[in-house]
Amino acid sequence: MAGLARFGLFGAAVVSPPRTASRPVLGVTCCTKRMGTEFGQAVVNRYVAAAMQWGDVAALLVPALPELMSAREVAPRLDGLLLTGSPSNVDPARYGEAGALDAEGPYDLARDTMSFDLINAMLDLRKPVLGVCRGFQEINVAFGGALRRDTGRNPELIAHHAPAEASFDDMFAHEHSVELTPGGVLSQGLGRERLQVNSVHFQGAGRLGDGLTIEARAPDGVVEAVSARVNDAPVLAVQWHPEWRTADNPDSQAFFHLLGLALRGELPAPKHQEGSRP
């Protein structure tokens, strides 16, 4: 069958695209979001939609409710994990800088707990872990690294965030180049030496986590992407936002294609040594 017909909200027939039952299942992390007087579980649609469309995967949202559900009971049901971006920051206590005077929230401690537990649970099961923006930072911290909180204001760096008065669209239109590491996952998978990427982060990777390999750097030397291979499970994360208007950006489409390959066990290994456990 080419697809199944169903009816939309207003009675118009909609044809669902054909899907196979064997597509891998991607777990996508949620954030805690205030909704009026209550809290809810939230993830922006573009993360899920880009992964499903360009990675050709199914997806399930993983709530940040570690007091009700453990990462280890969820991980066996997933074929891979995507740690999403978020307005919240990783708690500096996670990388040994609790109480730092320049540390700014908002924080999402439940998201922190679930994300770090999921990273360990997935790698224990030899399953891939991928990250975007906050997810990139979580991976660096999980491997023993630290974050720097000056990428939006340090005059010795290029501007890694648009001015405060920028509109939402202009914020994501703020760009800079990155140089890809020769022989790395991104360089091989995208067939490129450099990319132009959006830049929407006030903090970034400081001390690099143990066992992580640099996949991309900004012109000022700030690390913008990392990879590892732990127990033969691929880890890949970028600081930029490939899920932003993915349909208009072949490089972003290629990133999510790599995600799909990773979940299928088909991601080519980089020309690097295997990483250590977080």
C-alpha positions as CSV (number, residue, x, y, z in Angstrom):
1,M,0.0,0.0,0.0
2,A,1.3,3.4,-0.9
3,G,-0.2,4.9,2.3
4,L,-3.2,4.9,4.5
5,A,-6.0,7.4,4.0
6,R,-7.4,9.2,7.0
7,F,-9.5,12.3,7.6
8,G,-8.2,15.6,9.0
9,L,-9.9,17.9,11.3
10,F,-12.1,19.4,8.6
11,G,-12.9,16.2,6.7
12,A,-10.2,16.5,4.1
13,A,-8.6,13.2,3.2
14,V,-5.0,13.0,4.2
15,V,-2.6,10.3,3.0
16,S,-0.1,9.1,5.5
17,P,3.3,8.4,4.1
18,P,4.3,4.7,4.0
19,R,6.4,3.7,7.1
20,T,7.9,0.4,7.9
21,A,7.4,-1.2,11.3
22,S,11.2,-1.7,11.7
23,R,12.2,2.0,11.9
24,P,14.4,2.6,15.0
25,V,13.0,4.4,17.9
26,L,14.6,7.7,19.1
27,G,14.2,8.9,22.6
28,V,13.9,12.7,22.8
29,T,14.4,14.4,26.1
30,C,11.8,16.8,27.5
31,C,12.2,19.8,29.7
32,T,10.2,21.0,32.6
33,K,8.1,24.0,31.6
34,R,5.8,26.2,33.6
35,M,2.3,26.3,32.1
36,G,0.2,28.7,34.1
37,T,0.0,27.5,37.6
38,E,1.3,24.0,36.7
39,F,4.3,22.4,35.2
40,G,4.4,20.3,32.1
41,Q,6.8,18.3,29.9
42,A,7.8,20.1,26.8
43,V,10.0,19.8,23.7
44,V,9.9,22.1,20.7
45,N,8.4,20.3,17.7
46,R,11.3,21.1,15.4
47,Y,13.7,18.7,17.3
48,V,11.4,15.8,16.9
49,A,10.2,16.5,13.4
50,A,13.7,17.1,12.0
51,A,14.9,13.8,13.5
52,M,11.9,11.9,12.3
53,Q,11.9,13.3,8.8
54,W,15.6,13.5,7.9
55,G,16.8,10.6,10.1
56,D,13.8,8.4,9.1
57,V,13.2,7.3,12.7
58,A,10.2,7.0,15.0
59,A,10.3,9.0,18.2
60,L,9.2,8.9,21.8
61,L,9.4,11.7,24.3
62,V,11.2,11.0,27.6
63,P,9.8,13.1,30.4
64,A,12.0,14.8,33.0
65,L,10.4,13.0,35.9
66,P,13.2,11.1,37.5
67,E,11.3,10.7,40.7
68,L,8.7,8.6,38.9
69,M,10.7,6.9,36.2
70,S,14.3,5.7,36.0
71,A,16.5,6.1,32.9
72,R,17.4,2.4,33.2
73,E,13.9,1.2,32.7
74,V,13.5,3.4,29.6
75,A,16.8,2.9,27.9
76,P,16.2,-0.7,26.8
77,R,13.1,0.4,24.9
78,L,15.0,3.0,22.8
79,D,17.4,2.6,19.9
80,G,19.1,5.9,20.5
81,L,18.8,9.2,22.4
82,L,18.6,12.8,21.4
83,L,19.4,15.4,24.1
84,T,17.7,18.6,22.9
85,G,18.4,22.3,23.3
86,S,16.6,24.2,26.0
87,P,16.2,27.7,27.5
88,S,17.6,26.2,30.8
89,N,21.3,25.8,31.7
90,V,23.1,22.8,33.2
91,D,23.4,23.3,36.9
92,P,27.1,24.4,37.5
93,A,27.2,22.0,40.5
94,R,27.3,19.2,37.9
95,Y,30.8,20.3,36.8
96,G,32.2,21.4,40.2
97,E,31.3,25.1,40.1
98,A,28.3,25.4,42.4
99,G,27.7,29.0,43.5
100,A,29.8,30.6,40.8
101,L,29.0,34.3,40.8
102,D,28.6,34.5,37.0
103,A,26.3,31.5,36.8
104,E,22.8,32.3,35.6
105,G,19.7,30.2,35.3
106,P,17.1,29.2,34.6
107,Y,17.9,25.7,35.7
108,D,16.0,22.5,35.2
109,L,17.3,20.0,37.8
110,A,14.9,17.3,36.8
111,R,16.1,17.5,33.2
112,D,19.7,17.4,34.5
113,T,19.0,14.2,36.4
114,M,17.2,12.4,33.7
115,S,19.7,13.4,31.0
116,F,22.8,12.4,32.8
117,D,21.2,9.1,33.9
118,L,20.1,8.4,30.3
119,I,23.5,9.1,28.9
120,N,25.0,6.4,31.2
121,A,22.1,4.0,30.7
122,M,22.3,4.2,26.9
123,L,26.1,3.8,26.8
124,D,25.9,0.8,29.1
125,L,23.6,-0.8,26.5
126,R,25.9,0.2,23.7
127,K,23.3,2.6,22.2
128,P,24.0,5.9,20.5
129,V,23.7,9.3,22.2
130,L,23.4,12.5,20.2
131,G,23.1,16.1,21.5
132,V,22.2,19.6,20.3
133,C,23.0,22.8,22.1
134,R,22.2,22.0,25.8
135,G,22.5,18.4,24.8
136,F,26.1,19.1,23.6
137,Q,26.9,20.7,26.9
138,E,25.3,17.8,28.9
139,I,27.5,15.3,27.0
140,N,30.6,17.3,27.7
141,V,29.8,17.5,31.4
142,A,28.8,13.8,31.6
143,F,32.3,12.9,30.3
144,G,33.9,15.0,33.1
145,G,34.2,18.3,31.3
146,A,33.2,21.8,32.3
147,L,31.3,24.7,30.8
148,R,32.3,28.3,30.2
149,R,29.7,30.9,30.7
150,D,31.2,33.8,28.8
151,T,30.5,33.0,25.1
152,G,27.9,35.8,24.9
153,R,30.0,38.6,26.4
154,N,33.7,37.9,26.2
155,P,35.3,40.5,23.9
156,E,38.2,38.1,23.1
157,L,35.7,35.7,21.4
158,I,33.5,36.1,18.4
159,A,29.8,36.8,19.2
160,H,28.2,33.4,19.9
161,H,24.8,35.0,20.5
162,A,22.8,37.7,18.8
163,P,22.3,41.0,20.6
164,A,19.7,41.0,23.4
165,E,17.3,43.1,21.3
166,A,17.3,40.7,18.4
167,S,14.0,39.1,17.4
168,F,13.5,35.4,17.7
169,D,14.2,34.8,14.0
170,D,17.2,37.2,14.0
171,M,18.6,35.3,17.0
172,F,18.7,32.1,14.9
173,A,20.0,34.0,11.9
174,H,23.1,34.9,13.8
175,E,25.9,32.8,12.3
176,H,29.6,32.0,12.2
177,S,31.8,29.4,10.5
178,V,33.2,26.3,12.0
179,E,36.1,24.2,10.9
180,L,35.5,20.5,10.9
181,T,38.2,18.1,12.1
182,P,39.6,16.1,9.2
183,G,38.7,12.4,9.4
184,G,35.9,13.1,12.0
185,V,32.4,11.9,11.9
186,L,31.0,15.3,10.7
187,S,33.8,15.8,8.1
188,Q,33.3,12.3,6.7
189,G,29.5,12.3,6.9
190,L,28.9,15.8,5.5
191,G,31.9,15.7,3.0
192,R,32.8,19.2,4.1
193,E,35.8,21.0,5.7
194,R,33.9,24.0,7.0
195,L,30.3,24.9,7.8
196,Q,28.3,28.0,8.4
197,V,26.2,27.4,11.5
198,N,23.8,29.4,13.6
199,S,25.0,30.4,17.0
200,V,22.5,30.8,19.9
201,H,24.4,30.1,23.1
202,F,25.6,32.2,26.1
203,Q,27.7,29.3,27.4
204,G,29.7,26.5,25.8
205,A,32.3,23.9,26.3
206,G,35.2,24.9,28.6
207,R,37.3,22.0,29.8
208,L,36.8,19.1,27.3
209,G,35.4,15.9,28.7
210,D,37.6,12.8,28.9
211,G,37.5,10.7,25.9
212,L,35.7,13.2,23.7
213,T,37.2,14.1,20.3
214,I,36.8,17.6,18.9
215,E,34.7,17.5,15.7
216,A,34.5,21.3,15.0
217,R,35.8,24.6,16.3
218,A,34.7,28.2,15.9
219,P,37.3,30.7,14.5
220,D,38.0,31.8,18.1
221,G,38.9,28.2,19.1
222,V,35.7,27.5,21.0
223,V,34.7,23.8,20.6
224,E,31.5,23.5,18.7
225,A,31.1,19.7,18.2
226,V,32.4,16.5,19.8
227,S,32.3,12.8,19.2
228,A,33.2,9.6,21.0
229,R,32.7,5.9,20.7
230,V,32.1,4.1,23.9
231,N,31.6,0.3,23.9
232,D,31.2,0.8,20.2
233,A,28.3,3.1,20.8
234,P,28.6,6.4,18.9
235,V,28.3,9.8,20.7
236,L,27.9,12.9,18.5
237,A,26.9,16.4,19.6
238,V,26.9,19.9,18.2
239,Q,26.5,23.3,19.8
240,W,24.5,24.8,17.0
241,H,20.9,24.1,16.0
242,P,20.6,21.8,12.9
243,E,16.9,21.4,13.7
244,W,16.3,25.1,12.9
245,R,14.7,25.3,9.4
246,T,16.3,22.0,8.4
247,A,14.4,21.9,5.1
248,D,16.5,24.9,3.9
249,N,19.9,23.6,5.0
250,P,21.4,20.5,3.4
251,D,24.1,20.3,6.0
252,S,21.5,20.2,8.8
253,Q,19.6,17.5,6.8
254,A,22.9,15.5,6.6
255,F,23.4,15.8,10.4
256,F,20.0,14.1,11.0
257,H,20.8,11.5,8.4
258,L,23.9,10.7,10.5
259,L,21.5,10.4,13.5
260,G,19.5,7.8,11.5
261,L,22.6,5.9,10.6
262,A,23.7,5.9,14.2
263,L,20.4,4.3,15.4
264,R,20.8,1.7,12.7
265,G,24.4,0.8,13.7
266,E,25.6,2.1,10.3
267,L,27.5,5.3,11.4
268,P,31.1,5.2,10.0
269,A,33.6,5.2,12.8
270,P,35.9,8.3,12.9
271,K,39.6,7.9,12.4
272,H,40.1,8.4,16.2
273,Q,40.6,6.1,19.2
274,E,37.7,4.8,21.2
275,G,36.6,7.1,24.1
276,S,36.4,6.5,27.8
277,R,33.3,6.1,29.8
278,P,31.6,9.2,31.4
